[in-house]
């Protein structure tokens, strides 16, 4: 007879432990595993989702890498023009993984209505501009279509539109100050083509988008001069790598700056979230492991007589230890199953219905974002299983200390 299989059945069968002394301990251990995996899934998916959304929004407004003059590096307003005659424009062939290269220029202005005024940054873009980001966050109207003819249509944020009581197809005056404050500002009349709401207040309250030809005319630039270039990458995870490659390829008079370098405070905050993930996962696995150790010790104590009998019949210590480890694996599997079922279910509810809301002023998003990736779910489950089993190797060693004679007499 296979004594390992016999003992495994005696220990694992639900009917055996439901009425046993160890039943509450086992239930607590399974619950701890389930709660741990639920918390870890929610933590990882929420943090990854938040990081992804924030990075997406920053790159949507600024591109992944900006190529500008050195004097414009730390300024939101472009001052010195750059010629379009660049080797990397319109196609950046010397670096792989480039999705798009688009021109831009920015200039500060003041929107003036009959009752209110608002300071903004007018961002002029060219015909090659990628509108896929703003398409996601367009709430009213349509996107812009930049052609060879100068357009007076603009895209404005919902935040600014609400403050100034503006809507689609309304017109407004935008005043651009001159370098000489004693001179009257330049005035342009724009019509609202569309309204967007990204939820990133730092950008929404500042930027309106329009035709770059307005800035070229106001700054008295030539048609082949722009404020800078935005480079969009195919893979955000290669931001630093591609940023360095782009920097090496541009002229020595230009600077290539990644958005992580342009907005270091935001990306430093996102890195702190990674540390929080590690701390939470470590605590949850430790708690689950301690509960499993307790359950295993109780099971061993409860089956002391059986262990003695098996040893008397010739079973080795390791073969008996494996039986208890098999049982622990089963219990961990039960906890992982229910934890994944409940955790992923809650995340799917949040993803589709957005029940949990966030303050966009603090988190840059209006609802808790969710990122569900099969790779991290599998890694989390496999890692939890292996770490818990590793923690159980030492307490299972107590089996070898049980004497067959004393165990058979044990009651």
Buried (B, 14 or more C-beta within 10 A) or exposed (E): EEBBEBBBEBBBEEEBBEEBEBBEBBBEBBBBBBBBBBBBBBBBBBBBBBBBBBBBBBBBBBBBBBBBBEEBEEEBEBBBBBEBEBEBBEEBEEBEEBBBBBBBBBBBBBBBBEEEBBEBBBBBBBEEBBBEBBEEBBEBBEBBEBEEEEBEBBBBBBBBBEBBEBEBEBEBBBBBBEEEEEEEBBEBEBBBBBBBBBBBBBBBBBBBBBBBBBBBBBBEBEEEBBBBBBBBBEEBEBBEBBBBBBBEBBEEEBBBBBBBBBBEEBBEEBEEBEEEBEEBBEEBBBBBBBBBBBBBBBBBBBBBBBBBBBBEEEBEBEBBBBBBBBBBBBBBBBBBBBBBEBBBEBBEEBBEEBEBEBEBEEBBBBBBBBBBEEEBBEEBBEBBBEBBBEBBEEBBEBBEEBEBEEBBEEE
